[in-house]
Amino acid sequence: MPTEYEDDTPEWEVREDIPPALQKKWDKEESEGVRAGVCKGCGYTFTQEELHCVHCGASTGFGDGALISLKKWLFKNPLGIMAGMLIVTAVIVYLIRL
């Protein structure tokens, strides 16, 4: 029988307090409105860092960065694959000549 001083938390569950720095960060993000938008597929909110919705996987509409675009071009385009092979060959030849 629980007394008025006992907690509802089971014994096996460890109750962790949120660090003050993390709580401050969450409060700051909440006040600034870090949320970038609402997913068109499922209606959940997403942040600017997310390229895809966490819940349904739909694209959030933010563009990829320059390196991701270059990677897509190198691996999905036949000319990109040939350019990648040429770059790798040039690096190998350079390293052999050292």
FISE-455610 format. One line per 5 residues: number of its first residue (from 1); for each residue x, y, z of N, C-alpha, C. Coordinates in Angstrom, 3 decimals. Atoms other than C-alpha are relative to their C-alpha. Layout:
N
NUM) X/Y/Z/X/Y/Z/X/Y/Z  ...
***
This chain:
98
1) 0.838/-1.167/0.000/0.000/0.000/0.000/0.896/1.248/0.000  -0.856/-1.180/0.074/1.602/3.280/-1.091/-0.353/1.033/1.062  0.216/-1.080/-0.959/2.062/6.012/1.410/0.027/1.334/-0.740  0.045/-1.296/0.667/1.783/9.704/0.697/1.377/0.460/-0.460  -1.338/-0.404/0.380/5.590/9.974/0.378/0.577/-0.835/-1.139
6) -0.527/0.869/1.047/6.058/7.172/-2.149/-0.310/0.578/-1.365  0.137/-0.477/1.371/6.499/7.877/-5.817/-0.738/-1.046/-0.823  0.683/0.940/0.884/4.446/6.292/-8.606/0.966/-0.715/-0.932  -0.992/0.607/0.869/7.645/5.358/-10.419/0.356/-1.391/0.507  -0.392/1.350/-0.436/8.346/1.594/-10.360/1.457/-0.029/0.441
11) -1.363/0.100/-0.523/11.504/0.478/-8.560/1.034/-0.236/-1.094  -0.954/0.326/1.047/13.113/-0.847/-11.732/0.251/1.178/-0.928  -0.153/-1.148/0.885/12.640/2.455/-13.559/0.766/1.102/0.725  -0.808/-1.044/-0.593/15.284/5.051/-12.861/-0.540/1.347/-0.458  0.506/-1.322/0.347/13.956/8.568/-12.740/1.201/0.929/-0.184
16) -1.115/-0.891/0.296/16.373/10.963/-14.406/-0.518/1.431/-0.094  0.339/-1.407/0.123/16.231/14.700/-14.018/0.619/0.555/-1.270  -0.507/-0.629/1.215/16.671/16.808/-17.113/1.071/1.007/0.403  -1.062/-0.958/-0.335/19.993/18.695/-17.015/-0.471/1.439/-0.276  0.444/-1.382/0.193/19.492/22.455/-16.648/0.385/0.591/-1.357
21) -0.430/-0.531/1.297/21.492/23.203/-19.816/-0.930/-0.471/-1.111  0.899/0.537/1.015/19.268/20.918/-21.886/-1.378/0.630/0.112  1.302/-0.632/-0.198/16.105/22.359/-20.365/0.016/1.439/-0.515  -0.135/-1.374/0.479/17.384/25.872/-21.136/-0.023/0.040/-1.533  -0.036/0.071/1.467/18.090/24.865/-24.750/-1.402/-0.251/-0.548
26) 1.356/0.294/0.462/14.603/23.389/-25.152/-0.905/1.214/0.148  0.817/-1.196/-0.212/13.007/26.508/-23.676/0.319/1.076/-1.031  -0.416/-0.995/0.994/15.039/28.732/-26.010/-0.552/-0.350/-1.373  0.518/0.434/1.300/14.084/26.664/-29.075/-1.509/0.200/-0.079  1.442/-0.177/-0.019/10.448/26.754/-28.041/-0.390/1.460/-0.165
31) 0.340/-1.421/0.064/10.452/30.520/-27.591/0.359/0.611/-1.354  -0.413/-0.533/1.300/12.289/31.161/-30.886/-0.820/-0.568/-1.143  0.774/0.606/1.076/10.016/28.901/-32.874/0.885/-0.710/-0.998  -0.929/0.720/0.864/12.646/26.536/-34.267/-0.745/-0.881/-1.004  0.761/0.853/0.911/9.930/24.439/-35.855/-0.152/0.691/-1.344
36) -0.017/-0.610/1.323/10.145/25.041/-39.575/-1.330/-0.117/-0.721  1.247/0.167/0.717/6.826/23.709/-40.751/-0.737/-1.243/0.415  0.847/1.160/-0.265/4.195/21.012/-40.824/0.058/-0.909/-1.217  -0.064/0.979/1.089/4.466/17.835/-42.902/-1.330/-0.043/-0.738  1.219/0.063/0.803/1.977/17.723/-45.769/-0.627/-1.383/0.026
41) 0.504/1.362/-0.004/1.666/13.961/-45.454/-0.726/-0.391/1.275  0.575/0.479/-1.263/0.995/13.387/-41.760/-0.406/1.110/0.960  0.406/-1.109/-0.845/0.654/16.833/-40.170/0.884/0.267/1.200  -0.912/-0.243/-1.113/3.525/16.582/-37.660/0.967/1.134/-0.348  -0.951/-1.087/0.239/5.948/19.482/-37.221/1.406/-0.565/-0.185
46) -1.388/0.403/0.208/9.586/19.282/-38.323/0.887/1.229/0.138  -0.958/-1.095/-0.156/12.742/21.378/-37.830/0.726/0.239/-1.311  -0.737/-0.334/1.211/15.039/22.995/-40.373/1.093/-1.016/-0.303  -1.078/0.959/0.222/17.676/20.286/-39.884/-0.483/-1.271/-0.689  0.532/1.247/0.526/15.375/17.499/-41.060/-0.338/0.137/-1.481
51) 0.302/-0.001/1.424/15.259/16.727/-44.773/-1.229/-0.844/-0.305  1.176/0.861/0.162/12.526/14.092/-44.326/-0.770/-0.048/1.308  0.844/0.084/-1.186/9.607/13.768/-41.925/0.382/-1.239/0.804  -0.381/1.099/-0.876/10.463/11.590/-38.939/-1.108/-1.052/0.053  1.123/0.905/-0.168/6.984/10.056/-38.849/-0.370/-0.762/-1.276
56) 0.470/0.687/1.220/6.061/9.311/-42.478/1.071/-0.114/-1.084  -1.091/0.107/0.960/9.337/9.820/-44.398/-0.136/0.903/-1.207  0.196/-0.897/1.140/7.981/12.458/-46.789/1.057/1.109/0.016  -0.975/-1.073/0.101/10.339/15.154/-48.038/-0.572/1.279/0.604  0.463/-1.233/-0.633/10.162/18.411/-46.083/0.097/1.194/-0.933
61) -0.098/-1.092/0.960/11.005/20.546/-49.105/1.268/0.811/0.110  -1.268/-0.698/-0.092/14.378/21.795/-47.899/0.976/-0.631/-0.977  -0.957/0.506/0.973/17.086/21.479/-50.516/1.198/-0.653/0.652  -1.216/0.637/-0.481/20.151/19.310/-50.129/1.150/0.995/-0.087  -1.192/-0.832/0.054/23.526/20.888/-49.511/0.823/-0.304/-1.239
66) -0.836/0.152/1.186/26.266/21.170/-52.116/0.666/-1.373/-0.053  -0.687/1.294/0.013/28.108/17.996/-51.051/-0.960/-1.146/-0.289  0.975/1.059/0.269/24.957/15.866/-51.076/-0.417/0.028/-1.462  0.346/-0.108/1.421/24.047/17.188/-54.521/1.116/-0.555/-0.868  -1.142/0.536/0.756/27.554/16.384/-55.765/0.042/-1.518/0.092
71) 0.011/1.457/-0.169/27.338/12.872/-54.310/-1.084/-0.635/-0.853  1.087/0.540/0.828/23.982/12.293/-56.005/0.381/0.024/-1.473  -0.386/-0.100/1.400/25.374/13.517/-59.302/1.073/-1.016/-0.346  -1.087/0.933/0.287/28.519/11.384/-59.029/-0.468/-1.447/-0.075  0.371/1.405/-0.068/26.716/8.136/-58.186/-1.243/-0.364/-0.799
76) 1.238/0.336/0.708/23.442/8.408/-60.129/0.022/0.402/-1.465  -0.099/-0.458/1.369/24.591/9.935/-63.391/1.171/-0.734/-0.666  -1.112/0.706/0.657/26.692/7.956/-65.916/1.237/0.891/-0.200  -1.148/-0.902/0.139/28.859/11.012/-66.601/0.659/0.243/1.351  -0.540/-0.175/-1.339/29.269/11.460/-62.866/0.846/-1.180/0.424
81) -0.773/1.208/-0.325/30.446/7.871/-62.473/1.332/0.035/-0.731  -1.249/-0.082/0.762/33.003/8.390/-65.242/0.915/1.085/0.580  -0.806/-1.073/-0.607/34.151/11.677/-63.664/0.591/-0.468/1.321  -0.500/0.533/-1.263/34.476/9.944/-60.293/1.150/-0.965/-0.214  -1.082/0.945/0.307/36.577/7.169/-61.820/1.251/0.744/-0.450
86) -1.135/-0.795/0.464/38.779/9.771/-63.512/0.702/0.678/1.180  -0.592/-0.650/-1.175/39.290/11.616/-60.214/0.773/-1.008/0.842  -0.682/1.035/-0.788/40.165/8.389/-58.357/1.277/-0.442/-0.693  -1.192/0.389/0.756/42.593/7.394/-61.130/1.082/1.075/0.114  -0.974/-1.094/-0.105/44.257/10.824/-61.015/0.648/0.022/1.379
91) -0.552/0.025/-1.351/44.701/10.573/-57.239/0.973/-1.156/0.157  -0.900/1.162/-0.084/46.224/7.096/-57.523/1.296/0.253/-0.749  -1.206/-0.295/0.781/48.638/8.203/-60.252/0.854/1.021/0.740  -0.738/-1.016/-0.759/49.617/11.237/-58.180/0.735/-0.629/1.183  -0.619/0.645/-1.158/50.280/9.065/-55.132/1.134/-0.940/-0.404
96) -1.066/0.903/0.467/52.370/6.583/-57.134/1.240/0.797/-0.383  -1.138/-0.815/0.446/54.558/9.364/-58.562/0.749/0.653/1.165  -0.699/-0.593/-1.147/55.376/10.676/-55.087/1.121/-0.890/0.359
***
